[in-house]
Amino acid sequence: EEWTQWDDMLRRPHSIYISPWDEEKHVWIVDDHNHVLYKFTNDGSQLVQTIGTKGEQGADESHFNRPTFMTFLPDGSMFVSDGYNGNRVVKLDRDGAFVTAWGELGERGTETRPNYFNTVHGIAADPETGYVYVSDRSNRRIQVFDENGTFIRQWPVGQGTNLQFLIVPADRSGVWGFTDRVSKVVKWDFEGHLLYSWGVLGDIPGTFLNMHGASVDQEGNLYTAEVGNGRVQKFRPRAGANPEFLVSPPVYAAWQ
């Protein structure tokens, strides 16, 4: 199906989500050029909520500045990476009300101080600990915070690497990242130790150019979205593959 009825409203839908703990399976769209989050009914027939001020950028309780991605915790709270122009993480409660925000503008490419960002991009939450993993993309590192914004740790992701997207899967086997330039799918443990990586730059099937999003279905199939190649690829788990080398499915609590 197509949701063409919203074409005139949307400017640049950057990411799309369904919270794994939402029994009504609302669909969230992050529109970074409109500086807002849109919440729709699952069939797209109704706009339920708009968070942020459409067309206005800012860094307060009612404004975003080109937000990029979202992540959720079991209590319904949400975290927004804000973002391309902004330099903070925003926490919202289950109803979308502002709770808190953290982050300051840091140097580009050389920043090492905790809680300073330059291009706040991928974001993923661990449902067990509540820790929030944030890609400080231009500084090529992951910063980790508790759910209230207290800094926990950080680790580098490699020179020449843009870390675009993060996943903490249901099996909690580690943190998976999807990178640009080096075109790798990368796995770290929760302390930041590199465990595994695969992928190569290219435009033929099985290679990548500017991965910008990813997801896994209930059968364990991995889907990657590439801006550079303008495509989605699907990867099936190889028979007998080591499960430690597979991005496991996300939480599906609302489907049970």
C-alpha positions as CSV (number, residue, x, y, z in Angstrom):
1,E,0.0,0.0,0.0
2,E,1.0,3.6,-0.3
3,W,0.2,6.5,2.1
4,T,0.1,9.1,-0.6
5,Q,-2.5,11.1,1.4
6,W,0.4,12.5,3.4
7,D,2.6,13.4,0.5
8,D,1.9,17.2,0.9
9,M,2.7,17.1,4.6
10,L,6.0,15.1,4.6
11,R,9.2,16.8,3.5
12,R,11.9,14.2,4.1
13,P,11.0,11.1,6.1
14,H,14.3,10.0,7.4
15,S,13.3,6.9,9.4
16,I,10.2,4.9,10.4
17,Y,9.4,2.8,13.5
18,I,6.9,0.7,15.3
19,S,7.6,0.4,19.0
20,P,8.0,-3.3,19.9
21,W,5.9,-2.7,23.1
22,D,3.0,-0.9,21.5
23,E,0.0,-3.2,21.1
24,E,-1.7,-0.8,18.7
25,K,1.4,-0.8,16.5
26,H,1.4,2.9,15.8
27,V,3.8,4.0,13.0
28,W,6.3,6.7,13.8
29,I,8.0,8.8,11.0
30,V,10.9,11.0,11.8
31,D,10.8,13.9,9.3
32,D,14.1,15.7,9.7
33,H,13.4,18.6,7.3
34,N,10.1,19.4,9.1
35,H,11.9,19.0,12.5
36,V,9.1,16.7,13.8
37,L,8.0,13.2,14.7
38,Y,4.7,12.0,13.3
39,K,2.7,9.2,14.9
40,F,0.1,7.4,12.7
41,T,-2.4,4.6,13.2
42,N,-1.0,1.4,11.8
43,D,-3.0,1.6,8.6
44,G,-1.9,5.2,8.0
45,S,-5.5,6.5,7.9
46,Q,-5.0,8.9,10.9
47,L,-2.3,11.2,12.1
48,V,-2.5,10.7,15.9
49,Q,0.2,13.0,17.1
50,T,2.9,15.5,16.0
51,I,5.9,16.1,18.3
52,G,8.0,19.2,17.7
53,T,7.0,22.3,15.8
54,K,6.6,21.7,12.1
55,G,8.9,23.8,10.0
56,E,10.7,25.4,13.0
57,Q,14.0,24.3,14.3
58,G,15.2,24.7,17.8
59,A,16.5,22.9,20.9
60,D,13.9,23.2,23.6
61,E,10.9,21.2,24.9
62,S,8.9,21.8,21.7
63,H,11.5,21.9,19.0
64,F,13.9,19.6,17.2
65,N,16.7,20.5,14.9
66,R,16.7,17.9,12.1
67,P,16.1,14.7,14.2
68,T,17.3,11.5,12.7
69,F,16.3,8.3,14.5
70,M,14.4,6.9,17.5
71,T,14.5,4.1,20.0
72,F,12.1,2.7,22.7
73,L,12.1,1.1,26.1
74,P,9.5,-1.3,27.5
75,D,7.9,1.4,29.6
76,G,7.1,3.3,26.4
77,S,9.7,6.0,26.9
78,M,11.3,7.1,23.7
79,F,14.7,8.6,22.8
80,V,15.4,10.8,19.7
81,S,18.8,11.5,18.2
82,D,18.6,15.2,17.4
83,G,20.4,15.2,15.0
84,Y,21.9,16.6,11.9
85,N,21.9,20.2,13.0
86,G,21.2,19.5,16.7
87,N,23.6,18.1,19.2
88,R,21.5,16.3,21.8
89,V,19.5,13.2,22.7
90,V,15.9,13.9,23.7
91,K,13.9,11.6,26.1
92,L,10.1,11.5,25.8
93,D,7.6,9.6,27.9
94,R,5.1,7.1,26.6
95,D,2.7,9.9,25.7
96,G,5.3,11.9,23.8
97,A,5.8,14.5,26.6
98,F,9.3,16.0,27.0
99,V,11.2,14.5,29.9
100,T,14.8,15.6,29.5
101,A,17.6,16.2,27.0
102,W,21.4,16.0,27.0
103,G,24.3,17.0,24.8
104,E,26.4,19.9,23.7
105,L,28.0,20.9,20.4
106,G,31.5,19.4,20.2
107,E,34.4,19.7,17.7
108,R,34.0,17.9,14.4
109,G,36.2,14.9,13.9
110,T,38.4,15.4,17.0
111,E,36.0,15.5,20.0
112,T,36.7,13.1,22.8
113,R,34.8,14.8,25.7
114,P,31.7,12.9,27.0
115,N,28.3,14.3,26.2
116,Y,29.6,16.5,23.3
117,F,28.3,15.6,19.8
118,N,28.8,16.4,16.2
119,T,26.1,14.8,14.1
120,V,24.0,12.7,16.5
121,H,22.9,9.9,14.2
122,G,22.2,6.2,15.1
123,I,20.6,5.4,18.4
124,A,19.5,2.2,20.2
125,A,18.4,1.3,23.7
126,D,19.1,-1.9,25.7
127,P,15.7,-2.9,27.1
128,E,17.2,-4.7,30.1
129,T,19.6,-2.1,31.4
130,G,18.0,1.0,29.9
131,Y,21.3,2.1,28.5
132,V,21.2,4.3,25.3
133,Y,23.8,3.8,22.7
134,V,24.4,6.9,20.5
135,S,26.4,7.3,17.3
136,D,28.4,10.5,17.5
137,R,28.9,10.1,13.8
138,S,31.4,12.9,12.9
139,N,33.6,12.0,15.8
140,R,33.5,8.3,14.9
141,R,32.5,7.0,18.3
142,I,29.7,5.5,20.3
143,Q,28.7,7.2,23.5
144,V,26.7,5.2,26.1
145,F,24.3,6.8,28.6
146,D,21.8,5.6,31.1
147,E,18.2,6.5,30.4
148,N,18.4,9.8,32.3
149,G,21.5,11.0,30.3
150,T,24.3,10.0,32.7
151,F,27.4,9.2,30.7
152,I,28.6,5.5,31.1
153,R,31.3,4.9,28.6
154,Q,32.4,5.5,25.0
155,W,34.5,3.7,22.3
156,P,35.9,4.6,18.9
157,V,34.5,2.9,15.7
158,G,37.5,3.5,13.5
159,Q,39.1,6.2,11.4
160,G,37.4,6.8,8.1
161,T,34.1,5.3,9.4
162,N,30.7,6.9,9.5
163,L,28.5,4.9,11.9
164,Q,25.1,5.4,10.5
165,F,22.7,3.1,12.3
166,L,22.6,1.0,15.5
167,I,20.7,-2.1,16.7
168,V,20.5,-3.8,20.1
169,P,18.7,-7.1,19.2
170,A,16.5,-9.1,21.4
171,D,19.2,-11.7,22.3
172,R,21.4,-8.8,23.7
173,S,24.4,-10.5,22.1
174,G,26.0,-7.1,21.6
175,V,25.6,-3.8,19.7
176,W,25.4,-4.0,15.9
177,G,26.4,-1.0,13.7
178,F,26.0,-0.2,10.0
179,T,28.7,1.9,8.5
180,D,29.5,4.1,5.5
181,R,32.8,4.4,3.7
182,V,34.2,1.1,5.0
183,S,30.8,-0.4,4.3
184,K,30.7,-2.9,7.2
185,V,28.2,-4.5,9.4
186,V,29.9,-4.5,12.7
187,K,29.3,-6.2,16.1
188,W,30.7,-5.0,19.4
189,D,30.1,-6.3,22.9
190,F,28.5,-3.9,25.4
191,E,31.9,-2.7,26.6
192,G,32.9,-1.7,23.1
193,H,35.2,-4.7,22.1
194,L,35.0,-5.5,18.4
195,L,33.6,-9.0,17.9
196,Y,32.9,-9.4,14.2
197,S,32.4,-7.5,11.0
198,W,31.6,-8.2,7.3
199,G,30.8,-6.3,4.1
200,V,32.6,-4.5,1.3
201,L,32.1,-1.3,-0.7
202,G,30.4,-1.8,-4.1
203,D,27.2,-1.7,-6.1
204,I,26.8,-5.3,-7.0
205,P,24.5,-7.6,-4.9
206,G,26.0,-8.3,-1.5
207,T,28.1,-5.1,-1.3
208,F,27.2,-1.7,0.2
209,L,27.3,2.0,-0.4
210,N,26.2,4.3,2.4
211,M,24.0,2.0,4.5
212,H,21.6,4.2,6.4
213,G,19.2,1.8,8.0
214,A,18.6,-1.8,8.8
215,S,16.1,-4.2,10.3
216,V,15.6,-7.9,11.0
217,D,12.3,-9.9,10.7
218,Q,11.0,-12.8,12.8
219,E,12.8,-15.3,10.6
220,G,16.1,-13.7,11.1
221,N,16.4,-12.2,7.6
222,L,18.4,-9.0,7.6
223,Y,17.3,-6.0,5.5
224,T,19.7,-3.1,4.7
225,A,18.8,0.3,3.2
226,E,21.5,2.1,1.1
227,V,21.3,5.8,0.2
228,G,24.3,5.5,-2.2
229,N,22.9,2.6,-4.1
230,G,19.2,3.6,-3.7
231,R,18.1,0.1,-2.7
232,V,17.1,-2.3,0.0
233,Q,18.9,-5.7,0.2
234,K,17.7,-8.8,2.0
235,F,20.1,-11.4,3.4
236,R,18.9,-14.8,4.6
237,P,20.8,-16.6,7.4
238,R,23.0,-19.3,5.9
239,A,22.2,-22.8,7.0
240,G,24.4,-23.8,9.9
241,A,25.7,-20.3,10.4
242,N,27.2,-19.4,13.8
243,P,24.4,-17.4,15.5
244,E,27.0,-15.1,17.0
245,F,27.6,-13.8,13.4
246,L,23.9,-13.1,12.7
247,V,22.0,-10.0,13.6
248,S,19.3,-11.5,15.7
249,P,15.6,-10.4,15.5
250,P,14.4,-7.4,17.5
251,V,12.0,-7.6,20.4
252,Y,8.5,-8.5,19.3
253,A,6.7,-8.1,22.6
254,A,3.5,-6.6,21.1
255,W,3.1,-9.4,18.7
256,Q,2.9,-12.2,21.3
